[in-house]
């Protein structure tokens, strides 16, 4: 891998570039946060409400966040894990944290969206 550093920067400009990189990285993370929450919203209906038989091993609604958070279909977590290239248990943890953030910690979410946290 080729080094992509910038030797033309002095110390002040280097720190400014680092800070800019952190903000850009946070902005991408916030975008991903809302995409994951959108995925959860798309998969928050209870499969038991669908018509037809439910064979063993069928999808079910799981409660991943704390009180007041919506459920998410278990099989949707596997698809999310594949898309994010993470383990399914990491996807479960991520979803639980994000649902808590949105539904239980809205002021913290505001700070995250403003890239302060």
Order of alpha helices (4+ residues) and beta strands (2+ residues): alpha-beta-beta-alpha-alpha-alpha
